[in-house]
């Protein structure tokens, strides 16, 4: 399951940012354990195509209204899945935990979520999760804690004992927030964490219901434009710089029984992720699915889109969760990663 602005910046997937804007951040999507930003909307499934030699040519994928599913939307709108012989139906999920629940319950074949709920489920033995595809990393100023200029919170050191809006407990929103607070010697145990949908963070700040809020894009840009929010801290810094935020997972049984189907999904996502380096392909998706204007889409700082899973990089997530007490046992990521396509 995630900034503000400055120069035109290229992210590891080749994504950059246009314009400059001084503003802040507020929280990860209308509740997301994992992904960040807004990119929802209804999407009709692609028609099937390709060679037809897949074990399962029609699959359901649980997704959330987050910016990091932009490559997935591109794969749908651009026919990338269709070219692989896949008919993919997007099933909306309000949070990463809901997405995971749909996966465990058999409602979907693949689920998008922040990595946190996947690893918590593995640590508790709730489900045998196999990670199918990466989705994103937190790029500079793409996930932030924000507040209002009139707030008593002027820096990260002022957050102890305050009320901070997050999408939900044990999500990427509080994981990143707690980590960056620890880096600055701030006691996160004294914080009152307030669950809020991302679109409600700016209003909660105005009403005095919270002192600061975690936001991802496009909510960072929207809150800055509409409410005048300012950044407290970039949560993608220190121990969480370029931190893996979200990905796609399936149950071990599905992955084992449908290797060609999984590979087709992975190839389509890899191509869509590569093509997402062209920002002109992504901004129309933000306007279409996030329901934001073109100006806001142009100012939005994007996450770093990913597709191929690197076990060494993803290992950072359960290691941090263990360090923070969110999970109680060490998890080895490598066995959780489904075989990755070579091209």
Secondary structure, DSSP 4 states (H G I P E B T S, - for coil): ------S----TTS----S--------STTS-SS--S------PPPPP-S---SS-SEEEEEE-S-GGGHHHHHHHHTTHHHHTT-EEEEEE-SSHHHHHHHHHTTS-SEEEEEHHHHHHHHHHTS--EEEEEEEEE--TTSEEEEE-TTSS--SGGG-TT-EEEESSTTSHHHHHHHHHHHHTT--GGG-EEEE--GGGHHHHHHHTS-SEEEEETTHHHHHHHHH--EEEEESSSGGGTT-EEEEEEEEHHHHHH-HHHHHHHHHHHHHHHHHTTSHHHHHHHHHHHH---HHHHHHPPPPEE--S--HHHHHHHHHHHHHHTSSSS---SGGGBPPPP--
